[in-house]
Amino acid sequence: MKNPGQSTSWQGGNKDMKQLLLIDEEFGAGAITIGEQIAARLNWEFFDQALTHEIARLAKIPVEVCQQHIERNDPFLQRLVNVIWRGSVDRNLPSPDLAVLDSRRLAALVQQVIEQTAEKKPCVMIGRGAPYFLRNRADTFCVFLYASRELKFRRVLKRVGNEAEAIQLVDTIDDDRRKFVMHHLGQDWPNRHLFHAMFNTGIGDEETVDAIMQLLDAMNRGENSPNDFAP
């Protein structure tokens, strides 16, 4: 249920209204669940797996191609694969084949998809480097979610159903992200300067949703100067 104290009368306002909610996270912190709830409350489009499928289409990767392990000589391609594909914890998503030549090519496709999707605002986007790729836009609101290792493990275990796999994902995905972002973008991950706020989802999903929406609402109703929260 929508927080009765919130107003979304600003929706459809000027072009600088924050109508692109970009959510990044430590793997397993709950971005998908929280993002879906916010999108439903605001009646905004929600983009997570659809981003991956569009990247796959542009890369000419057959959607039916499913691989758990990808043997490639480029370690940074493997890291990007972990960020985009395995990070989704969806075994039905495609994995890259020889149609994608290297990690830089794949990174460029990710940026292209993120920038195109941003034109479909208002919307919520999950991960894929969106806070970095869209950092020069005035209409974004960027949040980062984190949680304890135990909470992340429980979330991932619920999705994958295998304890060993859940532990391996929680303990490696974020390190892969960190190394890839530093290598290709020259940025720390997470780079706190890209985010308006960071939330520990251990406070609860509903509470996190409420906190994000209250801050977004305050920004768009002009209760705070954009510079007060500038990433």
C-alpha distance (Angstrom), angle and dihedral (degrees) to the residues before:
residue distance angle dihedral
M1 . . .
K2 3.78 . .
N3 3.81 116.3 .
P4 3.82 103.3 -101.5
G5 3.81 90.1 -140.8
Q6 3.77 93.4 60.6
S7 3.78 127.1 93.2
T8 3.77 126.1 -164.3
S9 3.80 96.2 -178.3
W10 3.82 87.9 123.3
Q11 3.81 91.2 71.8
G12 3.77 111.2 119.7
G13 3.80 92.3 23.2
N14 3.78 128.6 132.6
K15 3.78 123.7 -30.3
D16 3.81 93.2 -99.3
M17 3.79 94.3 58.6
K18 3.79 111.0 121.9
Q19 3.81 98.3 -105.5
L20 3.80 97.8 143.4
L21 3.78 109.6 76.5
L22 3.81 108.3 -168.1
I23 3.79 116.4 -168.4
D24 3.80 122.8 -168.6
E25 3.77 124.4 174.9
E26 3.73 151.6 174.2
F27 3.79 103.5 -92.6
G28 3.79 108.9 -84.4
A29 3.81 96.8 15.5
G30 3.80 92.0 121.9
A31 3.81 105.3 -102.0
I32 3.80 94.9 145.5
T33 3.79 95.5 50.7
I34 3.79 93.4 43.2
G35 3.80 93.5 43.4
E36 3.78 92.4 50.8
Q37 3.80 91.4 51.7
I38 3.80 92.7 50.3
A39 3.80 92.3 47.0
A40 3.81 90.1 50.7
R41 3.80 92.5 50.3
L42 3.79 92.9 48.6
N43 3.81 94.9 37.9
W44 3.81 88.7 -125.6
E45 3.78 127.4 145.4
F46 3.80 115.9 -96.4
F47 3.80 122.6 -143.7
D48 3.79 124.1 -168.7
Q49 3.80 117.9 111.6
A50 3.80 90.7 19.7
L51 3.80 87.8 66.6
T52 3.78 90.9 57.3
H53 3.79 93.1 47.9
E54 3.80 91.1 51.6
I55 3.81 90.8 49.7
A56 3.80 88.1 50.5
R57 3.81 90.9 50.7
L58 3.79 93.5 51.5
A59 3.79 90.9 45.9
K60 3.83 89.0 51.7
I61 3.78 91.6 -121.7
P62 3.82 114.1 155.3
V63 3.79 107.2 -116.2
E64 3.80 89.9 -139.6
V65 3.80 91.9 60.7
C66 3.79 106.8 106.2
Q67 3.80 121.7 176.5
Q68 3.78 127.1 168.3
H69 3.77 93.9 -164.2
I70 3.79 126.9 33.7
E71 3.79 118.8 -161.8
R72 3.77 108.2 -154.5
N73 3.79 133.6 150.2
D74 3.81 92.6 -133.7
P75 3.83 107.2 81.9
F76 3.79 92.1 -169.5
L77 3.80 90.8 57.2
Q78 3.79 87.6 55.6
R79 3.79 89.6 51.3
L80 3.78 92.4 50.8
V81 3.78 89.6 47.6
N82 3.80 88.0 55.1
V83 3.79 90.7 50.7
I84 3.80 95.7 48.8
W85 3.78 106.8 25.5
R86 3.78 112.3 23.2
G87 3.77 90.3 33.1
S88 3.78 87.4 68.3
V89 3.83 92.4 60.5
D90 3.78 88.6 -142.4
R91 3.79 115.0 129.6
N92 3.80 90.5 -165.7
L93 3.79 93.7 66.3
P94 3.79 118.1 100.2
S95 3.78 124.6 -107.3
P96 3.79 122.2 -145.0
D97 3.77 122.2 -96.2
L98 3.82 132.1 -175.3
A99 3.81 90.6 -58.7
V100 3.80 86.7 82.1
L101 3.79 107.0 64.6
D102 3.79 102.3 -166.5
S103 3.77 145.9 -16.2
R104 3.81 94.5 -91.0
R105 3.80 90.7 56.5
L106 3.79 90.8 50.3
A107 3.82 92.1 46.3
A108 3.81 89.7 52.8
L109 3.81 90.3 52.4
V110 3.79 90.5 50.7
Q111 3.80 90.8 53.2
Q112 3.81 91.0 48.0
V113 3.80 92.4 52.3
I114 3.81 93.2 45.9
E115 3.80 92.5 50.4
Q116 3.81 92.6 47.4
T117 3.81 92.4 47.2
A118 3.80 90.8 51.6
E119 3.81 88.1 66.6
K120 3.81 88.2 65.0
K121 3.79 92.4 68.5
P122 2.93 140.6 178.8
C123 3.77 88.0 69.1
V124 3.79 147.8 120.8
M125 3.81 118.6 -121.5
I126 3.79 126.4 -167.7
G127 3.81 121.4 -143.8
R128 3.82 123.2 -60.1
G129 3.80 91.3 128.4
A130 3.82 93.0 -69.7
P131 3.84 95.1 145.0
Y132 3.82 88.9 56.0
F133 3.81 98.7 40.7
L134 3.82 92.4 47.4
R135 3.81 96.8 37.6
N136 3.82 94.1 120.2
R137 3.81 95.6 55.9
A138 3.80 120.4 100.5
D139 3.83 95.3 -151.1
T140 3.81 99.1 66.4
F141 3.78 129.3 103.3
C142 3.80 111.4 -165.3
V143 3.78 127.2 -164.1
F144 3.79 132.6 175.8
L145 3.80 122.9 -150.0
Y146 3.78 126.0 -155.2
A147 3.79 136.9 169.0
S148 3.78 144.0 173.1
R149 3.80 118.0 -71.5
E150 3.81 90.1 -114.0
L151 3.80 93.5 54.2
K152 3.80 91.8 46.3
F153 3.81 90.4 49.0
R154 3.82 91.7 52.2
R155 3.80 92.0 49.5
V156 3.80 93.9 48.7
L157 3.81 93.1 43.5
K158 3.80 89.5 55.6
R159 3.82 88.7 56.0
V160 3.81 101.8 41.3
G161 3.82 100.5 29.7
N162 3.81 93.9 -145.9
E163 3.81 121.9 100.1
A164 3.80 96.6 -155.0
E165 3.80 92.3 49.2
A166 3.80 91.9 46.2
I167 3.81 91.8 52.2
Q168 3.80 91.8 46.9
L169 3.81 92.4 50.4
V170 3.80 95.2 46.7
D171 3.81 92.0 47.1
T172 3.82 98.5 45.9
I173 3.80 113.6 26.5
D174 3.79 96.4 72.0
D175 3.80 92.1 47.2
D176 3.81 89.4 52.0
R177 3.80 89.8 50.5
R178 3.80 92.0 48.8
K179 3.80 93.6 50.7
F180 3.79 94.8 44.7
V181 3.81 94.8 48.1
M182 3.78 91.9 49.3
H183 3.82 92.9 46.8
H184 3.82 98.1 46.7
L185 3.80 104.9 23.6
G186 3.80 101.3 27.9
Q187 3.81 89.9 -130.5
D188 3.76 135.1 125.1
W189 3.79 114.4 -116.7
P190 2.87 116.7 -105.5
N191 3.80 94.6 22.7
R192 3.80 102.5 -163.8
H193 3.80 91.3 -158.8
L194 3.81 90.0 69.4
F195 3.81 93.9 58.9
H196 3.77 133.6 76.1
A197 3.81 91.4 -156.5
M198 3.79 143.7 -1.8
F199 3.80 123.5 -146.5
N200 3.79 133.7 -164.2
T201 3.80 102.5 -138.7
G202 3.79 89.3 -156.0
I203 3.81 85.0 90.8
G204 3.81 86.8 72.0
D205 3.78 135.7 -87.6
E206 3.79 95.5 -99.7
E207 3.79 91.6 47.6
T208 3.80 91.1 49.2
V209 3.79 91.4 49.6
D210 3.81 90.9 50.0
A211 3.81 92.7 48.1
I212 3.82 93.5 50.2
M213 3.79 92.7 46.4
Q214 3.80 93.4 47.6
L215 3.80 91.7 52.1
L216 3.81 92.8 44.5
D217 3.79 89.6 48.9
A218 3.81 92.3 49.6
M219 3.80 91.3 50.1
N220 3.79 93.6 50.6
R221 3.81 95.7 44.4
G222 3.78 89.7 53.2
E223 3.80 97.6 -114.7
N224 3.78 87.7 133.2
S225 3.75 129.9 34.3
P226 3.82 111.1 -113.0
N227 3.78 86.9 -123.6
D228 3.80 90.0 62.1
F229 3.80 88.6 67.8
A230 3.80 101.3 25.4
P231 3.83 110.3 147.2
